[in-house]
Amino acid sequence: MKKITTLGICLALIVASVTSCENELPTHFKFSAYQFSDLDVNGGSWQPILLSSATDVAIDAPDAVNSTEYLAELAELKSAAENISGSQADAVEYWTNNPVIRWNEIALELAAKYNLIPPPNPDGTYTLPTAANPQGPPPFPFAHPPYTSRMLAYLSVAQFDGLITAWHYKYEYNRPATYVTDPTIPYAYSKNTLPSYPSDGAVIAVVSRDILKAMFPLEHDYLNAKAEEHLNSLKWSGSSTTSDIEAGTTIATAVKTAAIARAQSDKMGAAQTPRPLSDQIKQEAIDRFGWSWDNQEVPVRPVGLTPRFGQVTMWNVPNVEDVRLTTPPAPGSAEFEKDAKELRDIAKNLTNEQRKIANWWSDGLGTYTPPGHWNRRTKEYIIKYEMNPLRAARTFAYLNMAVMDAGVACWDSKYYYHYPRPIQTINGFKTILGTPNFPSYPSGHSTFSGAAAEVLAYIFPLEANNVRAWAREAAESRIYGGIHYRFDSELGIEQGQDVASYAITRAQADGADD
Amino acid sequence: MKKILLLQVLCLGFAGTVLSQTYTDAIMMKKKEICFAFMYDQGTWSEYWEGSTLITNQNIGTFTRSTYMPMIAYGITDKLNVLLSIPYVSTKSDGGQLAGVKGLQDVNVAVKYEAIKKDFGKHRVSALAVAQFGTPMSNYLSDYMPYSLGLGTQELTGRVIGQYEFNKMIYVRATAAYVWRGQTEVERPYYYNNGSYYTTFMEVPSAINYQAVLGGWALKHNLRLEASYNVLNCVDGDDIRRWNMPQPTNKFEVTQAGFFAQYYFKAIEPLKGFSLMASYNQVLEGRNMGKATGIGGGITYQFTF
């Protein structure tokens, strides 16, 4: 019996030691509403991206603060904010006073959910996802890195334009914050002098919902529910009255319409080419250079990923050929052999640190992709530097325009040069990461990261060293993973930096730096 | 320590990893008796369950997991034994370009307590309890399935065993166990598990295990034969998504049948104390794991300390 007791005590100790090292597993970034470092009172004069100026969208003047209508709205708001349930309080806490962050996270989550490569059919063919039949199978979209970079660009740009417009009318009409007009309204977040009309929260909720609905047609119910909770939280938190929200919705709908119009004509629909065009692109590379990339999967995927993504309309680069890379070293050349040998050596003697770097930046299938990874780091800086929603949206907009442009530039070079992957050129080569279904040169991770780091270095100069080091590490990670040559990574970073310079030049002139 | 490993651990591709039968049988070392064993097990599969759909993937082809496992069992008293095993695992596949891995997996220590042992004439009833603790011995990456060496987490197993022996010739045995699992640290800062996770830690689902065994003795009690039926189901977890890699958060389930034989060299003087073991097993049903066929062999040497 004594032994059983001893055994029991030992067991309890082991259980305690196992459970004590359990970590919290966060499903979103934990932060509380914060005081904005600056309100950007001139934000309404900044240059938008899709609109020509904030006044493209007409918003009527609100009712006077002492009007019967507005007093009734305030009374309704006060009642909603005073009587919130536990789950409503949770919603207020979750959405915060910078809900740009949450919609970015929702976008990343959907990217991860839809970033699944179509499987082969039993007869060895592949069926590709199509917007015409989003249910599939396979479901639409395949949220691969180009798709995700574009999705994030439209989301962020639409948020940015919507908030510029909201800021313009906020300061034009100067309707004070709800809690200024009626100090008895319990306001959930940090008070400031930002005028309440139109509601910036409503702009973000509606424009984000509508852009993401266009990008993820199977997620309408989920996105409607998210937006409904967000819009309700604007009342539960005492932030926005009905007319504030209605005016915000008007702005969001106008901006969404402009964004969708651009998206429908940006040539993304032609990026995934039919087989004959894909074969022609490959033949052109053979004729030009004498080499070509071939998919190594079984069964072979007959068309690479989005061969014509390189022709999708860019945001800030006039012509993709302006940022096309120079010709890579020919397979078999001394320069090539040097980098191929490096890959063999690394594969043979992979260190734990190299393995960790390869996996840390892998962001492969089933994840939020490299553009998503950079959005996540950007989010953390936005909160660290206490940006208001407008400034946050601008940061994401320039980041994601540059990242998408980097993708377009990279894909142009990828299919122009059609360079074979290490598993194709090095006999018997094995890797620790899966090799993607598109040509090697340059590395997409490197191009995305080179561009992202430069935009972030511009916006967060104190973090320039950090973000550039991350970009170099992300580029290096593909070499450790065995899926890119060093010249893919190094030229990819350079191309990304080159592309970013166009976005930064534009950003410097948009009025936000004044 | 007289037996080999029928029960196979539960992950995709892990069918082939051996959990020594010693942890699940009703055999005890006497006081100061020690047993050394060395076992080898090889599990192969060319089909796996993606969720509950059995599929093939030519980019994996035929997958092979080999486990080399030295083990020690020691009798502290007749009623209390301690067991220790240290598996070395290697994995590979003949399709695709992903590199296999090899290395030390998880050290396991267990205490086994014989609570009841009663003879009724020629029949005998025994009941035992086993507490087992496992933890990774190297920093292998659990998030590299199906190639990863193990689940990369601490495991604590509580097991009860009951056996009824007829005429000292035929016996039936049943075991039930709960396997508590902790988290595993992976090398990516984000993963999807029916939603976003912004962390390098993954929750590895705990599992319930049942086993039923029919055994008997032959060749003047020198040969032991067993047939077993095993079920090991995770209590929660997600499914492998379509054409995606498995990950340690998956809900692994396996139902397996096995055969086992062990021959004791009791009468042959220079070999006294030795035994040889062989096993075969087949996964019948599963979820998020390979439909593996396993073969194994081993040698034991037992003496009084």
Interface residues (C-beta under 8 A of the other chain):
Chain A: K3 I4 L7 C10 L11 I14 V15 V18 T19 C21 E22 N23 E24 L25 P26 T27 H28 F29 E105 L108 E109 A112 K113 L116 I117 P118 P119 P137 P138 Q296 E297 V298 P299 A347 N352 R355 K356 N359 W360 S362 D363 L365 G366 T367 Y368 G372 H373 R376 I423 F429 K430 T431 I432 G434 T435 G482
Chain B: Q58 N59 K79 L80 G95 G96 Q97 L98 A99 G100 V111 Y113 A115 A129 A131 F133 N139 L141 D143 Y144 Q154 L156 G158 W180 G182 Q183 V186 E187 R188 P189 Y190 Y191 Y192 G195 S196 Y197 Y198 T199 F201 M202 E203 R241 R242 W243 N244 M245
